[in-house]
Amino acid sequence: MKNIFFKTTFLAIIACLLWSTAFVGVKTGLSYTTPIQFAGIRFFLAGLMVLPFAGRSANLWSEIRRNPRIIITITLLQTVLQNSLFYFGLSIVPAALGAIIIGSQPLFIALIAHFFAYNDKLTWKKLLIFLTGVIGIVFVSFERDQFIAAGEAKIAGILLLAGVNIISSFANILVSRDGKHIQPLVLSSLTMIFGGVILILISIPLEGLKFGIKPLEYYASLIWLSFLSAVAISIWFSLLKRPVVKVSDLNFWKFIIPVFGVILSWLILPDEKPGIVPLTGMFIVSFSLVLLNIYKARKH
C-alpha cells in the first residue's frame, strides 16, 4: 500500500510540474494565433503523440465500440468545453484573479466529489485543509496592481473560470467512476484527437483561419504544450482509474501547479524576483500538503 501511495504521489507531482509550464507556453503561442484554434491544434497533436502507445496497449476500434459514452463525454466536457471556457475566461479577468480561481480547482473537486463520488466524502477537517491550500494560492498569485484592476473585471469571466473548475470536477469523477473498462492511454489519446478537431472546427467561424509561416518560438511552444498535455493527461487518467485513489486527494496536488509556475517565472523571466507574499503562499501550500498527508495517514 505504501509503495502504491509513493508511486501515485510521484506521478501526480510529475503531471502537475508539467502543467505548471503551460502558462508560459500558452502566453507565447497566443502572441501569434487565436486561442481556440491554438488549443485545437495543441490537443490534436497531443492525441497523435499518445496514439502509437495507445495502439500497443489495446485494440482501438474495439475500445471505441465498447466505450463510446465515456469517450464522447470526456471529449466534450474536458477537451472542448473546459478549454473553451478557460481561454475565454482568462481573456476577460486579470491574470492574478484567474490564477486564484483556477488554482482553487481542488476545492471545487472536493466539494463536488462529496456529493457524486460515494467513497470520497468531505469531512470538516479535510475541508479546512483544502481552504488552507486556497489561501496559499491567493498569496502565491498576489499581484497588487492586478487585484486593484480586478474590481473592474467582468462577472462573466469569473463565472467562466468557475465553470472550468466545475466541468473539471465532473470529468475527473467520470473518468474515475466510469472509465474502468477502457485503457487510460486510449481514453486520453482519442479524447484529445476528437476534441482537438472539434475545437479547430469551432474556431473557423469564430476566429477565421490563420495561415502563414510563424516564428520558431511559436512552433516550440506548440510542440511543448502538445507534449506536456500528452504526458500529463495520460498520467492523470491512469491515476484516476486506480481503485485506491480518491478523486479529491489526487487533485489536491494541483495546488502546487501555481507554485511551480511562479518558481519557473523567477528562474526564466529576468524581471521576475521572489517576493515575501508569494513565498508565504508557498509555505502555506506546503503546510496544507503536509496536513493532508497526516490526515490520510491517521485515517488508515
Secondary structure, DSSP 8 states (H G I E B T S, - for coil): -HHHHHHHHHHHHHHHHHHHTHHHHHHHHTTTS-HHHHHHHHHHHHHHHHHHHHHHHS-HHHHHHH-HHHHHHHIIIIIIIIHHHHHHHHTTS-HHHHHHHHHTHHHHHHHHHHHH-TT----HHHHHHHHHHHHHHHHHT--HHHHHHGGGS-HHHHHHHHHHHHHHHHHHHHHHHH-TTS-HHHHHHHHHHHHHHHHHHHHHHHH----S---HHHHHHHHHHHHHHHHHHHHHHHHHT-TT--HHHHHHGGGHHHHHHHHHHHHH-TT----HHHHHHHHHHHHHHHHHHHHHHHH-
